[in-house]
Amino acid sequence: MKTQAPPSPRSLKRSLELLKLAERLIPGQSQTFSKAPNQFVRGVSPAFLERAKGSRVWDVDGNEYIDYSMALGPIILGYGDPDVDAAVRKQLEKGAIFSLPSPLEVEVAGLVHETVPCAEMVRFGKNGSDVTTAAVRAARAFTGREKVACCGYHGWQDWYIGTTTRSGGVPKAVRSLTLTFDYNDPPSLERLFKAHKGEIACVILEPVGVVEPKDDFLKEVARITRKNGALLVFDEVVTGFRVSLGGAQEHYGVTPDLACFGKAAANGFPLSIIAGRRDVMLKFNDLFFSSTFGGEALSLAAAAATIRKLKAKKALAQIWRQGEKLRDGFNKLAADAGLEKRLRCIGLPPHTVIQFKDEKGQDSLVMRSVFQQELVKRGILFLVGFNVCWSHDDKDVARTLEACREAIECLAEGDLEDKLEGPCVEAVFRKA
Ligand SMILES: Cc1ncc(COP(=O)(O)O)c(C=O)c1O
């Protein structure tokens, strides 16, 4: 079928004006790499959003989009969820932060304890990086070892980012303490334990990134880790309160010693959580994990309301259903266009990623750019995949799949460089 006439042009005037100002004032023009202008096709995609509700966002020029980034994952119920926002407003009347802990710290710790299998004890941070770093510190203190084995993305702190191509400013001495292994490849972890005998404090991994575990990979990692006297840490910053209420550990039935949560825990308010085994968590009595905003009450009120509503509405079941329709619908469209080898939507339905491959099977940024460009022109804001929230309804899914069909047809026509209406998107970083 022929690609339909492109939708009417939108103005991006204000976005582009702000971008010019930001170039003078803000390095990278964003506080978050994945929201930066080089992650979207400049001149076609908006650069600034100013309003959001449910599954929709509005840019600074008033254009409306169905969003699938969901602020990079935190939005699980929908933007501006009325119950979460009411809980935050009620707390705001009482105060945002106090000179002693708020009772909400105990209440939310109790909710996490009831919900997450490994959570005998609980502490809070603000960003995912706070708690992955806290986990590594606790594991080092508990085991008396210094090295760490990791697999996945774990945030901006030295111990992890030093393993990537964005390691500027990280001392070599720090970099030498973090080792990496490959997902679904237990021998790659065995080799690390063999080469660094008695030195590895913990194994930290995303239990499921986008590739799903095969052949009991998570059980095998747990076995190898424990056999070697190290602690198992699941980085559930993405999977927590998204894949399952109790995280990927509940979904796959493998309980780690420690787990880190963030993103979806408070439907967009800044809260992260480290939870785990009592004897390990008690290390926080001595070591230093402490910050001014650690117990900030608005985010805790948001977390209590979010977790309760996710449970009451059985929201994750609905998120799985919509995510499955998007993933499977997308893959059918790719196959119909004869692109099934180059275009695949993979991952568990609440958080999927689209792989774009060139004819040689290499990741293709130009393909991703054209796809993203064609979606945004049709009112769909897309980064790399579908983060589904409870507010994505059947109409959103149908409209998205129709836009995908047209964008895929455009890819199938070829001449992608010519089709690109702005600069190609760039990779944030690679494994070093
Ligand atoms: C799996 C995982 N861990 C940790 C982090 C770091 O979280 P934050 O950006 O909130 O510091 C992220 C962020 O994307 C993540 O995806």
The ligand as a Gaussian input file, in Angstrom:
#p B3LYP/6-31G(d) Opt

LIG

0 1
 C       18.286000       0.101000      34.629000
 C       18.627000       1.472000      35.102000
 N       19.354000       1.611000      36.216000
 C       19.682000       2.814000      36.710000
 C       19.300000       3.963000      36.060000
 C       19.682000       5.299000      36.603000
 O       18.558000       5.972000      37.070000
 P       18.559000       7.573000      37.161000
 O       18.667000       8.094000      35.768000
 O       17.248000       7.863000      37.811000
 O       19.716000       7.955000      38.018000
 C       18.528000       3.882000      34.890000
 C       18.100000       5.086000      34.163000
 O       17.670000       5.064000      33.036000
 C       18.204000       2.589000      34.383000
 O       17.498000       2.450000      33.238000

